[in-house]
Amino acid sequence: GGWTVIQRRGQYGNRVFHFYRNWTEYANGFGNPSDEYWIGNQALHYLTSSDEKMAL
């Protein structure tokens, strides 16, 4: 296992409005996983629409 970074926010020198994006950018993802980041709605859908389930 490992971690999948879905979203990361913080003070990384990006502008205050770094997450003010249009729908296409949210669909495709943006940023850098080591800084501020959004994985993208399409990738998130792929990761969460599997028939395989994990019990916590």
ROGUPA-746594 format. One line per field, with one value per residue (C-alpha): x, y, z. Coordinates in steps of 0.001 Angstrom, whole numbers, padded with zeros to 6 digits, always signed. Layout:
N
u <- c(X_...)
v <- c(Y_...)
w <- c(Z_...)
END
This chain:
56
u <- c(+000000_+000790_-000956_-002840_-002804_-006223_-005876_-003150_-003419_-001070_+001325_+003691_+004245_+001252_-001166_-004138_-006565_-004651_-007838_-010027_-010142_-012611_-014462_-012010_-009067_-010944_-011875_-008275_-006446_-003801_-000812_+002005_+001520_+004443_+002765_-000862_-002656_-005972_-005916_-008765_-012404_-011803_-008991_-010995_-013947_-011676_-010236_-013631_-015798_-014134_-016265_-013530_-014268_-012038_-013448_-011997)
v <- c(+000000_+003613_+006920_+008522_+012308_+013611_+017205_+019174_+022758_+024913_+027828_+026838_+030263_+029967_+032811_+032958_+032055_+028942_+026834_+029337_+027253_+026501_+023210_+021807_+022297_+020571_+017716_+017207_+018104_+020737_+021565_+019401_+016671_+018097_+021549_+022579_+019975_+018556_+015054_+015803_+014739_+012176_+010463_+010616_+008983_+006237_+005589_+005487_+003676_+000272_-002694_-003613_-002278_-001990_-002205_+000216)
w <- c(+000000_-000017_-000035_-002900_-002645_-003682_-002530_-000829_+000331_+002307_+002234_-000574_-002109_-004442_-004862_-002497_-005291_-006449_-006218_-008121_-011298_-014056_-014455_-017018_-014660_-011823_-014165_-015330_-012116_-011437_-009304_-008013_-005362_-003379_-003298_-003682_-005748_-006940_-008449_-010856_-010902_-013659_-011739_-008506_-010262_-011590_-008119_-006389_-008945_-008613_-007566_-005101_-001609_+001428_+004950_+007465)
END
